[in-house]
């Protein structure tokens, strides 16, 4: 990849990844507010906003992060299968995106319940607590992916070692 294109895709990837992390933090704040508030309008608004943020911010950022990460891996020296940290980050991103899509179903259920009527103190309590736990776990997972990107732990895969040997010019 040419330098400008590489920087453009890196900027897109970092933006999508940081956006994903930030929107999950906002989601967590809304989940806590929805569980702890005694104001019916606050509870209702929190769960309705969580559904909107989930589908229109978090899901698109997760998909964008995955796609831009793939573009980065194909267009840079890091490659997709050359380094263990890249594979780990790919698995984290794919897993987190799949779990996010599964996780959006209870969010939709709570949003529907909140749209129909104010949620009473203990109504759907287990599901409401689960949203907090899931969002907190997602933050930890996304922070792990960010740390892998920054620290880039050493460790070439077999494929990476083979490719590295192929690129070294052999004496005649």
N, C-alpha and C positions, 0 to 999 in steps of 0.2 A: 504494500500500500504506500502511496506517496505520503509525504509528511503532512500536508494539509488535510488530506482525507483521513489519515490516522488520527490527527488531533481532533477533527470534527467528530469522528466516531467515538473517540475517547470522551470528549465532552458530552456527547449524547448519552453514553453509558454511565458516566459519573452522575449526570443530572437525573437520569431515570432511577438509578440506585439510591441516591440521596433523597429523591422525591418519594420513593417507596418507603424508605426508612422514616422519613418525616410524617408521611401520611399514616403509617402504622402507629406512630407516637400519638398523633391527633385522635386516631381511632381508640387507642387505649384510654386517653383522657375522657373521651365521650362515654366509653364503657364504664369507667369509674363513676363519672357523673350520673349516668343512668342508674347505677346500682345504689349509690349513696344518697342521692337527692330525695328530699321529702316533697319537693314541688312537682305536682303532676305534669305541668307543662314542660318542665326541665327534663323529666324522665321521657316523656313523649318525644320531645324535640331531639334528645340525645340518640334515641334508637332510630328515629327517622333519618337523622343526619348520618348515622353510622352506615345505613344502607346505601345512601347516596355516595358517601365518601368511598365506601368499599367498591361499588361497581364503577364509579366514574373517575376515581383517582387511584386507589390502591391496585385494582386489577390491571388497568392500563399501564401503570408504572412497572408492575411486576413483569408483564409481557414485554414491555419495552426494554427493561433491564436484561431479560433473557435474550432477546433478539440482538440487541446492541453488543452484548457480551459475546455472542456467537460470531458476529461480524468482526469484533476485535480479535478474537482468537484465530480466525482464518487469515486476518490481514497483518498480523504482527509476529515477531519472533517467538512469542510465548506459545503459539499454537493451541489446539484444542486438547490434544492427548499427549503432549510432550512433558508436562509438569504435573506432579500430583496436586499441587495447590489449585491449578486451573480445573482439574477434574473435580476436586472437592467443591470448588465454588460453583461449577456447573450443576453438580448433584444437589447442592444446597438450593440453588435458584430454581431448578426444575421441581424439586420436592416442595419447596415453599410455595411455588405457584400453584401446584396441584392441590396442596392442602388449603390454600387460600380459596380456591374455587369451591372446595367442599365446605369450607368454613362459612362461605357466604350464604348457605342455605339457612342455618339458624339465625343469621343476622336478618335475613328477609322475613323469617317467621316472627322474630321480635318486632321488627318494623311494622309488619301487618297487625300484630296484636296492639302495638302502641297507636296505630292509626285508627283502629276500631274503638278503643277506649283507653283511658289512663290505666297504666299498670299499677296495681296495688302493691304495697310493700313487699310481700313475699311471693307474688305471682311470677311464675317462670324464674324463680330465684336461681336454680341450678344452672339454667342456660345463661343467665346474666353473669354469673360468676365464671362460667366457662369462657365467655367472650373475653373477660379480663385476663384469664390465664393464657388463652390462645394468643392474644395480642402481645402480652409480655414475653411469651416464648418466641413469637415471631420477631420481636425486637432483638432478642438475644441471638437468634439465628442470623438475622441481617447484619448485626454488628460483627458476628464471626466472619461472614463473607467479606465485610469491609476490611477487617483485620488481615485476612488472607491476601487481599488486594494490596494492602500497604506493605506487609512484611514479606510476602512472597517466599515462603520457606523453601529451602533447597530441596531438591529431589526430582531427578528426571525419571520418567517411566522408561521401560525397555525401548519403546518406540522413540522416545526423546533421545536416549543415548545413541540409538542406531542412526537417527537423523543427524545428530551432532557429529558422529564419526564420518558420515557421508559428506558433510560440508567442509571437513578439514582437507585441504589439498595434500595429496600424497606425493612424496619425493619420487622422482623418476629413477 
